[in-house]
Amino acid sequence: MLKPAFPALEIFAQLPPGGLLLTPNNRLRNRCQQVFAAQQSPGACWVPPPVESLRSWLDKLWFQLQQRNWQPALQQVLNREQRQLLWQRALDESLERQLLNSQQLCRDADSALAQLLQWQLISDLSQIDETLTPLLEQFALSMRSDELPLCAMIKAFATELQAHSAITPDQRDQLILRAFQEGTLEPVAQIDTAGFAQISPLANALIHAGAAAVNERPGLTQQSELSVAACADLDEELYQAALWAGQKLAENPGHSVGIVVNNLGQCRAQVEAVFSRVLEPQYLDPQQPRYTLPFNFSAGTPLAQTPVGSAALQLLSLLQDEWDYPQLQNILFSPFWGDDSETWLRSALFRRLQKLELRRIDGATLRYWAERTAEVLHLESPQLPRQLEQMAERARRWQRAPAEIWAARFSETLSALNWPGSRNPDSQEYQQLMQWESILEEFAALSACGGNLTLTQALQLLRQIASRTPFQAETRDGPLQILGVLEAGGLAFDHLRLVGFGQQQWPPTPAPNPLLPIQWQKHWKMPRASAERELELARELTADLQNASGDIVVSYTCEEDGVQQGLSSLFESPQQAQHFAEGALHHHYSQLAQACQLEKVEDRKLPPLTPAECERVRGGASVLKAQALSPLNAQLRFRLGASSFTQPDIGLGPAERGNVVHQVLAEFWQQCGTLAQLQAMVDEQRQAQIERAVERSLGSVRKKYNHLPIGFWAMEKQRLERLLQQWLSVELDRPNFSVEKVEWEQAVEIGGLHFNLRLDRLDQLSSDEQLVIDYKTGVPSIRDWLTQRIREPQLPLYALFQPDAHAIAFGQVRNGDCKWNGCGDLEHPITGIKAVGDTEKESPYGTWSNLVEHWRYSLESLATEYRSGVATLAFDRPTDNNSELWPLNRWPEREQITE
């Protein structure tokens, strides 16, 4: 059993009647109660020991004052969120200009006021000027109290407190001290304090005023054996600590083992993951029912990060009208929303929204595609579209209201969404549900301070409360305790390991309050004020930790933020600790590796396409390109739908920009169909034609990206006009031509596959000579047409079905680099379009007919491969190895086997 590091039973025995033992926290108080209870006879009746934590003692004293109807105690003590609201109002009144991060400033102001009250530098907020002026003069600070921004904020905050008949927790403590001094509260005979590492002047005054005698009980001292472990990073530190703890518990399951992690609150998730992986690997099995882990944390998880709390906040965000993709993904796939009957609908809806490639999805778009997707899936009476419409109706109808009204609305909303689902919650989820109800009550209590709130403000406040409320599952006490530095104070262990105590981490760096003069904070040794103060406190805590056990291991990372470091200088140079080379999982993996060799079966083919699948092959020429580059990836992408979605960009993505260029060129040539017409235009006419083409092309795109500002579209219009001017100068250098077709759709068949192709442009050069054109905004290469497996089959495929085509060419429409890039057999040469025989040295294709025959044979072979299901994992070139398909084609695992 874990025990306090001081003689609790001896203290209880020496306390006079009415005496009290005070501890700094509830954890240490509970340990004292457990030690006392363990000494009582089974079945006997006994009085609980006289022990309280400082906070619970002050709470009881305040309750006594209220029960006695003491007039100063008949005020509301504000919690953090209530004070935050009043500070925000005070900030708006005291400062002339709005700030970007006003919430942080309010938190700093609240902390500064708390320090002034706890250090007894002020007592009456209404006389703040008279109180602070002598302090400023004492330190020769060249400012008046009215020039100190904090002073103006405190006066405005005091006005808000008076209007609401409320006080802060620190003012409450001052009133309790006043009650002792006036005789309203009677002091006890004796107070013994134990386990305190630091205490404020106000708390110290309260303890001395609350007792006739005060004894400070020191901790037990013992000779400890200290060893050190140097690790590469924090993950290795935790892994070594978990293996060490497992060994100690295996040697003696009854011993108490402590793991003290520096900055535990910042890395709790990482700590839990490592210790679960090492000590309870079966806990990570998704099929394993959830159970209580065999170790206890002193730091809880914020309710907003628990499954139930996070799901509730995500579902409530449906009342808003805009979401990004990760946020919407979490909402749609939440297991706490209804049942599993509409999983297909939500999955299909999210895939459809991804294809839109929007930066953010608004409510109208979400509701529209929910209806359309449900129709496509032929679902009868789907709930999702109705629920989304219901959320939109509530958001439109609900106006500003007090917090208590919003609390009722939020509960009603979650019930309408069938939260928390149809299955029975397990023990931890049930505890989270109960805590969710408590934070809703706490949120409703903001009505007295918050006034009428908008939906956004109400959701923000609710999220703040859920984020600061720790969830700690109710578990049985175990032999392994994982604690922070302050939580470990006053406790004793059979074995203790300290994690994260390098030179740069211990002592911690100072972080003084930015609103208080630094001279004040250093002089009165306020929290985090200076390096000297942190060093002094770290020395006290280090001494307490070294007296907490006879077997101590301290570890550190050899490198922190790219800087080499050693063990903190507050520890002596101890001996090296045992290094654990491998754990249970590593041994398990070794056994698997040494097991019997499995038979490998090569499967290089998928089932052939059915006749119906061959009738309309989606993807067009991209299917043949993918088959040429990697057959397996082609089958995965186009047959199994393993497609990745483009990450939305702030403006237009590269693909969208290319589409706009295609539309502009199509619009222009539909109005100007020949070179003669282009040459006949004067500069003003040509510019007007360009502007009309750009305006019509951008019109449809603006509807999709209506969130972009007017200035963006003005720049995009200017860019397109300049680009089109450059391209037309290339067109003007060509021999005579007329544009025969633009954006022309054509159905073709090759190798048994039927495609629908869209041709960018077909030019008529003479009566029997045509040029097939494909616009590119990148830098294409015609070498991809000449390989055995054609890497760019689009233009060759078009050419096969245009009998009069004598050349194919990329129109490279690129700012500063506009040109033709192609090959063929033309009567009148065009700059950039080479003769077939000049495409490569020693080219095997001497004539246009030879090249076309090569294209026909190669494309038919690729089509036949795809139709018959050929799916070998081979890459025509290394750059075609798309990492997004690795989970399916298992290329990294295959490479490891080959090596």
Number of C-alpha atoms within 10 A of each C-alpha: 17 22 20 25 25 20 16 21 14 9 16 18 9 11 16 13 10 12 21 23 25 24 24 23 19 16 16 25 22 17 18 27 17 17 18 15 15 10 9 11 9 8 6 6 8 9 6 10 19 17 23 23 19 19 15 15 15 18 14 12 17 21 13 14 19 15 11 12 11 13 9 13 21 14 16 14 16 19 14 14 20 21 24 22 20 22 26 18 18 21 26 16 14 18 12 8 9 9 11 8 8 14 15 11 18 21 16 17 25 21 15 19 24 16 21 17 23 23 18 16 17 16 17 12 20 14 11 19 16 13 16 18 15 13 14 18 13 10 12 10 12 8 11 14 19 13 10 16 15 21 22 20 24 22 18 21 25 21 16 20 21 12 10 14 12 21 20 21 16 20 19 21 20 20 18 24 22 16 21 18 15 10 10 14 19 14 19 17 16 21 25 21 22 25 24 18 14 13 10 16 15 19 20 14 14 20 22 18 21 23 20 14 15 19 13 13 16 15 20 14 15 11 11 13 13 21 19 21 23 20 19 12 14 20 15 16 23 24 21 25 28 23 20 20 25 18 13 18 16 11 10 9 14 14 18 22 28 27 26 25 23 20 16 20 15 10 12 19 11 14 23 16 16 21 22 18 18 21 19 14 14 13 16 13 9 8 8 9 10 13 10 13 15 16 19 22 18 17 17 14 18 17 24 24 15 18 15 25 22 20 22 24 20 18 23 18 19 20 23 17 15 16 18 13 18 8 13 21 15 14 23 19 15 22 19 22 21 20 15 12 10 16 15 13 22 19 14 18 20 20 12 14 18 18 12 13 19 21 18 18 18 14 18 14 13 20 19 13 17 24 17 13 21 22 13 10 11 10 12 8 9 16 15 19 20 14 16 21 17 17 23 18 12 14 15 11 8 13 12 15 16 19 30 19 14 25 22 13 15 21 15 11 21 16 14 14 20 13 20 22 16 13 10 9 15 12 14 20 17 14 16 21 17 11 19 20 13 12 18 20 15 19 23 19 19 21 18 13 22 22 12 18 18 15 18 12 14 22 20 13 20 22 19 15 19 24 18 14 17 17 22 17 17 11 12 11 12 17 20 25 21 22 23 20 19 19 17 26 24 28 23 26 27 19 21 26 26 24 25 24 23 25 19 20 17 20 23 17 14 15 12 18 18 12 17 20 14 14 15 16 19 17 12 13 17 20 18 18 21 19 16 14 20 21 17 13 18 18 16 13 21 18 14 23 24 23 22 30 25 17 18 23 23 27 28 28 25 19 17 17 7 7 8 12 17 16 23 19 12 16 17 11 12 13 12 14 16 12 13 13 8 11 16 14 13 12 11 10 11 11 11 11 10 8 9 8 8 6 6 6 6 7 9 12 16 17 10 15 16 10 11 8 14 17 14 15 18 15 15 18 22 16 23 28 21 24 26 26 23 20 27 24 26 26 23 17 17 17 17 10 10 15 11 11 11 14 13 16 11 12 16 19 14 13 10 13 16 16 16 19 22 21 19 22 23 19 21 20 20 15 11 17 17 17 18 13 12 16 12 10 13 9 10 9 12 19 16 11 17 21 19 15 23 25 16 14 22 18 10 11 15 14 10 12 15 9 13 14 11 11 9 12 15 10 11 16 17 13 13 22 20 15 18 24 14 18 22 16 12 16 20 13 11 13 12 14 17 18 18 17 18 21 18 12 12 12 12 15 15 17 17 14 20 18 20 16 18 17 19 20 21 22 19 19 20 15 7 10 16 24 26 25 23 19 21 17 20 13 13 15 11 19 13 13 20 18 13 13 21 23 21 23 23 20 20 22 19 22 22 17 13 13 11 16 23 21 23 25 21 23 26 19 25 18 14 10 14 21 19 22 20 27 25 24 20 20 10 11 13 17 14 14 22 22 18 22 18 14 18 13 7 9 12 13 18 14 14 19 14 13 19 18 13 20 23 17 14 19 25 18 17 24 22 18 19 28 22 15 20 21 22 19 17 16 17 16 10 9 8 13 17 13 12 11 17 13 10 12 18 12 17 12 12 11 9 8 8 7 6
